[in-house]
Amino acid sequence: MAVSYKKLFKLLIDKDMKKKDFKALTGISQGTLNKLQNGGNVMVDVLEKICLNMNCSIDDIMEIFPDPEPSPENGTASSVQ
């Protein structure tokens, strides 16, 4: 599954908040901010901290996309005969 935090960064733009202000408000590290920017995995407590300090819900800051289904024409799907 792929995770996107584009909604979070749009929220920061909408609130006219710089990343350094966001880090100060939430207490997250630069490393965690980098993970968020790159769609990496972060701990649930980080997401909770963001939501509580930004006064928003989890679906305001992230989206989860399922992995694409393998297609038979490219040979990645297995078939049972």
Secondary structure, DSSP 4 states (H G I P E B T S, - for coil): -EEE-HHHHHHHHHTT--HHHHHHHH---HHHHHHHHTT----HHHHHHHHHHHT--GGGT-EEEPPPPPPGGGT-S----
